[in-house]
Amino acid sequence: MRWSPMIVLAAALVPAVALGGEARADERATRNRALVAAAFERWAAGQGDVFALLADDATWRVMGSDPAIARTYHGREALLAATARPLAARLSGPLVPTVRRMWAESDDVLVEWSGSAPVHDGTRYANDYLWIMTLRDGRITAVTAYLDVAAFAAVLAKPARPGA
Protein backbone atom coordinates (compact mmCIF):
# COMPACT_ATOMS: atom_id res chain seq x y z
CA MET A 1 0.00 0.00 0.00
CA ARG A 2 1.34 3.39 -0.93
CA TRP A 3 0.58 6.40 1.31
CA SER A 4 -0.19 9.72 -0.28
CA PRO A 5 1.97 12.62 1.02
CA MET A 6 -1.24 14.50 1.89
CA ILE A 7 -2.52 11.65 4.08
CA VAL A 8 0.83 11.45 5.87
CA LEU A 9 0.84 15.23 6.42
CA ALA A 10 -2.75 15.22 7.68
CA ALA A 11 -2.00 12.35 10.07
CA ALA A 12 0.99 14.26 11.41
CA LEU A 13 -0.96 17.48 11.91
CA VAL A 14 -3.99 16.08 13.76
CA PRO A 15 -2.12 15.51 17.07
CA ALA A 16 -0.39 18.89 16.75
CA VAL A 17 -3.71 20.68 16.29
CA ALA A 18 -5.22 18.82 19.24
CA LEU A 19 -2.23 19.68 21.42
CA GLY A 20 -2.41 23.30 20.28
CA GLY A 21 -6.00 23.44 21.51
CA GLU A 22 -4.95 21.98 24.84
CA ALA A 23 -2.13 24.49 25.11
CA ARG A 24 -4.52 27.37 24.50
CA ALA A 25 -6.92 26.00 27.13
CA ASP A 26 -4.01 25.71 29.58
CA GLU A 27 -2.96 29.30 28.82
CA ARG A 28 -6.56 30.48 29.42
CA ALA A 29 -6.68 28.52 32.67
CA THR A 30 -3.41 30.07 33.86
CA ARG A 31 -4.53 33.58 32.89
CA ASN A 32 -8.00 33.19 34.42
CA ARG A 33 -6.63 31.70 37.64
CA ALA A 34 -4.19 34.60 37.98
CA LEU A 35 -6.99 37.16 37.48
CA VAL A 36 -9.22 35.55 40.12
CA ALA A 37 -6.33 34.99 42.56
CA ALA A 38 -5.30 38.65 42.27
CA ALA A 39 -8.90 39.78 42.85
CA PHE A 40 -9.15 37.63 46.00
CA GLU A 41 -5.78 38.96 47.21
CA ARG A 42 -6.95 42.57 46.74
CA TRP A 43 -10.21 41.74 48.52
CA ALA A 44 -8.37 40.17 51.48
CA ALA A 45 -6.18 43.31 51.67
CA GLY A 46 -9.28 45.56 51.71
CA GLN A 47 -8.58 46.96 48.25
CA GLY A 48 -11.58 45.76 46.25
CA ASP A 49 -13.41 42.51 45.70
CA VAL A 50 -14.08 39.83 43.12
CA PHE A 51 -17.30 41.51 42.02
CA ALA A 52 -15.21 44.05 40.08
CA LEU A 53 -14.49 41.24 37.59
CA LEU A 54 -18.19 40.55 36.98
CA ALA A 55 -19.48 41.29 33.51
CA ASP A 56 -22.54 43.54 33.56
CA ASP A 57 -24.66 40.70 32.14
CA ALA A 58 -23.20 37.94 34.33
CA THR A 59 -25.41 35.15 35.59
CA TRP A 60 -24.94 34.16 39.25
CA ARG A 61 -26.67 31.03 40.53
CA VAL A 62 -26.81 30.46 44.29
CA MET A 63 -27.45 26.84 45.16
CA GLY A 64 -29.64 25.87 48.10
CA SER A 65 -33.22 25.53 49.21
CA ASP A 66 -34.11 29.06 50.40
CA PRO A 67 -35.93 30.62 47.44
CA ALA A 68 -35.31 34.13 48.77
CA ILE A 69 -31.54 33.65 48.31
CA ALA A 70 -30.91 30.42 46.40
CA ARG A 71 -31.86 31.43 42.89
CA THR A 72 -30.35 32.78 39.71
CA TYR A 73 -29.46 36.46 39.52
CA HIS A 74 -29.30 37.96 36.03
CA GLY A 75 -26.82 40.81 35.82
CA ARG A 76 -24.16 42.28 38.08
CA GLU A 77 -26.46 44.94 39.51
CA ALA A 78 -29.21 42.42 40.37
CA LEU A 79 -26.73 40.29 42.30
CA LEU A 80 -25.18 43.21 44.19
CA ALA A 81 -28.58 44.73 45.03
CA ALA A 82 -30.01 41.45 46.38
CA THR A 83 -26.98 39.98 48.16
CA ALA A 84 -23.72 41.90 48.53
CA ARG A 85 -25.14 45.29 49.54
CA PRO A 86 -27.69 43.92 52.05
CA LEU A 87 -24.93 41.81 53.62
CA ALA A 88 -22.56 44.80 53.83
CA ALA A 89 -25.33 46.86 55.47
CA ARG A 90 -25.38 44.43 58.39
CA LEU A 91 -21.63 44.17 58.87
CA SER A 92 -19.54 46.55 60.96
CA GLY A 93 -16.35 45.60 59.14
CA PRO A 94 -15.35 44.09 55.83
CA LEU A 95 -15.94 40.49 54.85
CA VAL A 96 -12.40 39.09 54.69
CA PRO A 97 -11.90 36.10 52.39
CA THR A 98 -9.44 33.30 53.02
CA VAL A 99 -8.84 31.13 49.97
CA ARG A 100 -8.38 27.48 50.81
CA ARG A 101 -8.03 26.02 47.32
CA MET A 102 -8.26 27.21 43.74
CA TRP A 103 -8.47 25.19 40.54
CA ALA A 104 -8.60 26.31 36.93
CA GLU A 105 -9.41 24.54 33.70
CA SER A 106 -9.78 26.48 30.47
CA ASP A 107 -12.42 29.18 31.10
CA ASP A 108 -13.46 27.90 34.55
CA VAL A 109 -11.96 28.81 37.93
CA LEU A 110 -13.17 27.12 41.13
CA VAL A 111 -12.44 28.75 44.47
CA GLU A 112 -13.08 27.21 47.86
CA TRP A 113 -12.91 29.96 50.44
CA SER A 114 -14.18 31.08 53.82
CA GLY A 115 -15.18 34.54 54.83
CA SER A 116 -15.93 36.22 58.11
CA ALA A 117 -16.77 39.67 59.37
CA PRO A 118 -18.15 41.36 62.48
CA VAL A 119 -21.88 42.05 62.44
CA HIS A 120 -22.99 45.43 63.77
CA ASP A 121 -24.96 43.74 66.60
CA GLY A 122 -21.75 42.30 68.08
CA THR A 123 -22.04 38.81 66.59
CA ARG A 124 -19.88 37.43 63.81
CA TYR A 125 -20.82 36.30 60.32
CA ALA A 126 -18.83 33.34 59.00
CA ASN A 127 -19.47 31.21 55.95
CA ASP A 128 -17.74 28.73 53.67
CA TYR A 129 -18.07 29.02 49.92
CA LEU A 130 -17.31 27.23 46.69
CA TRP A 131 -17.63 29.43 43.63
CA ILE A 132 -17.42 27.99 40.14
CA MET A 133 -16.69 30.92 37.84
CA THR A 134 -16.60 31.04 34.05
CA LEU A 135 -14.51 33.82 32.52
CA ARG A 136 -14.51 35.30 29.02
CA ASP A 137 -12.08 38.01 28.00
CA GLY A 138 -11.02 38.68 31.58
CA ARG A 139 -14.58 39.06 32.92
CA ILE A 140 -16.65 36.66 35.02
CA THR A 141 -19.70 35.79 32.95
CA ALA A 142 -21.26 33.00 35.03
CA VAL A 143 -21.01 31.74 38.60
CA THR A 144 -22.48 28.82 40.48
CA ALA A 145 -22.11 29.52 44.20
CA TYR A 146 -22.34 27.00 47.02
CA LEU A 147 -22.55 28.36 50.57
CA ASP A 148 -24.35 27.91 53.86
CA VAL A 149 -27.51 29.68 52.74
CA ALA A 150 -29.02 29.45 56.25
CA ALA A 151 -26.08 31.40 57.74
CA PHE A 152 -26.37 33.99 54.99
CA ALA A 153 -30.15 34.30 55.49
CA ALA A 154 -29.69 34.60 59.27
CA VAL A 155 -27.44 37.63 58.95
CA LEU A 156 -29.76 39.22 56.37
CA ALA A 157 -32.66 38.77 58.82
CA LYS A 158 -30.91 41.13 61.23
CA PRO A 159 -31.61 44.85 60.96
CA ALA A 160 -29.21 46.91 58.88
CA ARG A 161 -26.83 49.12 60.80
CA PRO A 162 -28.01 52.70 61.21
CA GLY A 163 -27.09 54.85 58.23
CA ALA A 164 -26.44 51.87 55.94
Protein Blocks (a to p, Z undefined) as FASTA:
>chain_A
ZZdfklmmmmmmmmmmmmmmmmmmmmmmmmmmmmmmmmmmmmmnopacfklmpcfkbccd
dedjbfklnccdedjklmmmmmmmmmmmmpcbdcddddfbdcdehjbccdddddddddfk
opacddddddddddeehiafbdcddddfklmmmmmmpccdehZZ
